[in-house]
Amino acid sequence: MAQEAVGRPPEETLSLWKREQALLKARVVDQDTEAWQRDPAFAGLQRVGGVDVSFVKGDSVSACASLVVLSYPELEVLYEDSRLVHLTAPYLSGFLAFREVPFLVGAVQRLQEKEPSLMPQVLLVDGNGVLHPRGFGVACHLGVLTDLPCVGVAKKLLQVDGLEKDALHRDQIRLLRAGGDSFPLKGSSGAVLGRALRSHDRSTKPLYVSVGHKMSLEAAVRLTHSCCRFRVPEPVRQADIRSRDYIRKTLGSPRPPAPGQERKAQRPKVWPKGGPEEPPGEGKTPEAHSPGLRTHPEAPDLGAQEQ
């Protein structure tokens, strides 16, 4: 039977969450902190991580949190950790981190304990960084709590600070002729909150890249583009594929695994380049192959979704 998450938190909880976001935001570093970030070819970068949380359709409580680490620049999977989790916070616009980040932090901590030599030098996050109503999205939250460089990579434009997916925005997208082309997302305040990036020659839909932590926007955009075999950067795409695959395998088994029997972190057999199922067309994510799965169960299909 499908389970439902708890309803909207009380106002005092939201006030505490806002206060925590403000306190943690003060620790965000929006400049390059590592030598490899300033190198045109990212010399010295060897491991790139990606995270994802996938849900079962109709169940807003049970999910699979996944962390993968890929070699760079080969983009082959070196490590994966997929685990079933029980969500206690509802999806609430602008507060996604309080729903998902604790499980992602846990995955990073397990990696640090078990395979410290495979710790990623940067994490790519399916969500926003400083492109957020309060300037502190899920990529910032995860970066500050793990002290790792983080990049926010969103598939939809978060319409904050006057940013709109209007005719001008669509015209700017049409001017992105090749993979790597981008334009700044400048809000009404005058702040540049991110960049819209054409991530691949065969993809016409841009990604919205923003700073998460300990990395400049310029380096974040270059890194995101360099990790794209398809529209979505490979670390995020592989985390998505593997979390969905784990849910499918779990649901297809005679009974779900007992607590403590989750899939253990491991060095997996590396799947063929691009993963076990290559997305068709212009680099669609595995959602096209997984009608029973989705990423944020209560999130409306809107460009203004907050993270």
C-alpha positions in Angstrom: 0.0 0.0 0.0 1.3 3.4 -0.9 2.4 5.5 2.0 2.0 9.3 2.4 4.5 11.6 4.0 3.4 13.9 6.8 1.7 17.1 5.9 3.0 20.7 5.9 5.2 21.3 8.9 4.0 23.9 11.5 5.1 27.5 11.1 7.6 27.2 13.9 9.4 24.4 12.1 9.5 26.5 8.9 11.0 29.3 10.9 13.7 27.0 12.3 14.4 25.8 8.8 14.8 29.3 7.5 17.0 30.2 10.4 19.2 27.2 9.7 19.4 28.0 6.0 20.5 31.6 6.9 23.2 30.3 9.3 24.6 27.8 6.9 24.4 30.2 4.0 27.0 32.3 5.8 29.5 29.5 5.3 29.1 29.1 1.6 32.2 29.8 -0.5 31.5 30.9 -4.0 35.1 30.9 -5.3 37.5 28.3 -6.5 39.3 26.6 -3.6 41.3 23.9 -5.3 44.1 24.2 -7.9 42.4 21.8 -10.3 39.4 24.1 -10.5 41.5 26.9 -12.0 43.2 24.6 -14.6 41.7 24.8 -18.1 41.7 21.0 -18.4 41.0 20.4 -14.7 44.4 18.8 -14.3 44.5 17.0 -10.9 40.8 16.2 -10.9 40.4 12.4 -10.6 37.0 11.7 -9.0 33.6 13.3 -9.5 30.6 12.4 -7.4 26.9 12.5 -8.2 23.9 12.1 -5.9 20.2 11.3 -6.5 17.1 10.4 -4.6 14.4 8.4 -6.4 10.9 7.5 -5.3 8.3 4.9 -6.0 5.2 6.3 -7.8 2.4 6.7 -5.3 4.7 6.4 -2.3 6.0 9.7 -1.0 7.8 8.1 2.0 9.9 5.3 0.7 12.9 6.3 -1.5 16.3 5.2 -2.6 19.3 7.6 -1.9 22.3 7.0 -4.1 25.9 8.2 -4.3 28.2 7.3 -7.2 31.8 8.3 -7.8 33.2 8.4 -11.3 36.7 8.6 -12.6 37.6 11.8 -14.4 37.9 12.4 -17.3 36.9 8.8 -18.2 33.6 9.0 -16.4 33.6 5.3 -15.4 31.9 4.3 -12.2 34.3 3.5 -9.4 31.9 3.3 -6.4 28.2 3.3 -5.7 26.1 3.2 -2.6 22.3 2.8 -2.9 20.1 2.5 0.2 16.4 2.5 0.9 15.4 5.3 3.2 12.2 6.4 5.0 11.5 10.1 4.6 10.1 12.0 7.5 9.8 15.5 6.0 7.3 16.3 3.2 8.2 17.9 -0.1 8.0 21.6 0.5 9.0 24.2 -2.1 12.3 25.9 -1.0 13.1 23.2 1.7 14.1 20.2 -0.4 17.3 19.8 1.6 15.6 19.0 4.8 13.9 16.1 3.1 16.8 14.6 1.2 20.2 15.9 2.4 20.5 13.9 5.7 20.5 10.7 3.6 23.0 12.0 1.1 25.3 13.2 3.9 25.1 9.7 5.4 26.2 8.2 2.1 29.2 10.5 2.0 30.1 9.6 5.6 29.9 5.9 4.8 32.2 6.4 1.9 34.7 8.3 4.0 34.7 5.5 6.5 34.9 2.6 4.1 36.8 3.8 1.1 38.4 7.1 1.9 40.7 6.9 -1.2 37.5 7.1 -3.4 36.1 10.3 -1.8 35.0 12.6 -4.6 36.7 15.9 -5.1 33.5 17.5 -6.2 29.8 16.6 -6.1 27.2 17.3 -8.8 23.7 17.6 -7.4 20.4 17.4 -9.2 19.0 20.7 -7.9 19.9 24.3 -7.3 22.7 26.0 -5.3 22.5 29.8 -4.8 19.8 29.9 -7.4 17.1 29.7 -4.7 14.6 32.0 -2.9 17.0 32.4 0.0 20.2 31.8 -1.9 20.7 28.4 -0.2 19.5 25.4 -2.2 20.1 21.7 -1.8 23.6 21.9 -3.5 24.7 24.6 -1.0 23.3 22.7 1.9 25.0 19.4 1.0 28.3 21.2 0.2 28.4 23.0 3.5 27.6 19.9 5.6 30.1 17.7 3.8 32.7 20.4 3.2 33.0 19.3 -0.4 32.9 21.4 -3.5 29.3 21.1 -4.9 27.6 22.2 -8.1 23.8 22.6 -8.5 22.5 21.3 -11.9 18.8 21.8 -12.4 16.7 20.8 -15.4 14.2 23.5 -15.0 14.5 27.3 -14.4 13.7 28.3 -10.8 11.9 31.6 -11.2 13.3 33.8 -8.4 14.6 37.3 -8.2 12.7 38.3 -11.4 14.0 35.4 -13.5 11.2 34.2 -15.8 10.9 31.7 -18.6 9.5 34.3 -20.9 10.0 35.2 -24.5 13.4 36.8 -23.9 14.6 33.7 -22.0 13.4 31.4 -24.8 15.2 33.7 -27.4 18.4 33.4 -25.4 18.1 29.6 -25.4 17.7 29.5 -29.1 21.0 31.4 -29.4 22.8 28.5 -27.7 24.2 26.9 -30.8 26.6 24.2 -29.5 27.4 22.3 -26.4 29.2 24.5 -23.9 27.4 27.7 -24.9 25.7 29.5 -22.0 24.3 32.7 -20.8 24.1 34.3 -17.4 20.9 34.2 -15.2 20.9 37.7 -13.9 18.2 38.6 -11.4 16.4 41.9 -10.8 18.8 42.5 -7.9 21.7 42.5 -10.4 23.1 39.3 -9.0 24.2 36.6 -11.4 22.6 33.5 -9.8 23.7 30.9 -12.3 24.1 30.2 -16.0 21.8 28.4 -18.6 24.0 25.9 -20.3 23.6 23.9 -23.5 25.2 20.8 -22.2 25.5 18.8 -25.4 25.4 19.4 -29.1 22.3 17.1 -29.5 20.4 18.6 -26.6 18.3 21.8 -27.1 17.0 22.0 -23.6 19.5 23.9 -21.3 20.6 23.0 -17.8 20.6 25.6 -15.1 24.0 25.5 -13.3 24.6 27.4 -10.0 27.3 27.5 -7.4 26.8 25.1 -4.5 29.9 25.4 -2.4 33.7 25.9 -2.8 33.7 26.5 -6.6 33.2 29.5 -8.9 30.3 29.6 -11.3 32.7 29.7 -14.3 34.4 26.5 -13.2 31.1 24.9 -12.3 29.8 25.5 -15.8 32.9 24.1 -17.4 32.9 21.0 -15.3 29.2 20.3 -15.9 29.8 20.5 -19.6 32.8 18.3 -19.5 30.8 15.6 -17.7 28.0 15.5 -20.2 27.8 12.5 -22.6 24.1 13.4 -22.9 22.0 16.3 -21.6 22.4 15.4 -17.9 26.0 15.2 -16.5 27.1 11.6 -16.1 27.6 11.6 -12.3 24.0 12.6 -11.8 22.7 10.4 -14.6 24.5 7.3 -13.2 23.2 8.0 -9.7 19.7 8.3 -11.1 20.0 5.1 -13.2 21.4 3.1 -10.2 18.8 4.3 -7.7 16.0 3.5 -10.0 17.5 0.1 -10.8 17.8 -0.7 -7.1 14.1 0.2 -6.6 13.1 -2.0 -9.5 15.1 -4.9 -8.2 13.8 -4.5 -4.7 10.2 -4.3 -5.8 10.7 -7.3 -8.0 12.0 -9.5 -5.2 9.7 -11.8 -3.1 10.0 -9.5 -0.1 11.7 -6.2 0.5 15.1 -6.3 2.3 15.0 -6.2 6.1 16.5 -3.1 7.8 20.3 -3.3 7.7 20.2 -5.5 4.5 20.3 -2.6 2.1 22.7 -2.8 -0.8 26.1 -2.3 0.6 28.5 0.2 -0.7 30.7 -1.4 -3.2 33.1 -1.1 -6.2 30.6 -2.3 -8.8 31.3 -3.9 -12.1 31.5 -1.0 -14.5 28.6 -0.9 -16.9 29.3 -0.2 -20.5 30.0 3.4 -21.4 26.9 5.5 -20.7 25.4 2.9 -18.3 23.2 -0.2 -18.9 20.5 1.7 -20.9 21.5 4.5 -23.2 18.8 7.2 -23.3 17.2 7.7 -26.7 17.1 11.0 -28.6 18.8 14.0 -27.2 20.1 12.5 -24.0 16.9 11.9 -22.0 17.3 10.7 -18.5 16.1 7.2 -17.5 12.7 8.6 -16.6 11.6 7.6 -20.1 12.3 4.0 -19.2 10.8 4.0 -15.7 7.1 4.9 -15.7 6.7 3.8 -12.1 9.4 6.0 -10.7 9.9 9.7 -10.3 12.3 12.0 -8.5 10.1 14.3 -6.4 6.7 12.8 -5.9 4.8 15.9 -4.8 6.6 18.4 -7.0 4.5 20.0 -9.6 5.8 19.9 -13.2 6.6 23.6 -13.2 9.6 25.6 -14.1 9.2 27.6 -10.9 9.7 24.6 -8.6 11.9 25.6 -5.7 14.7 23.5 -4.4 
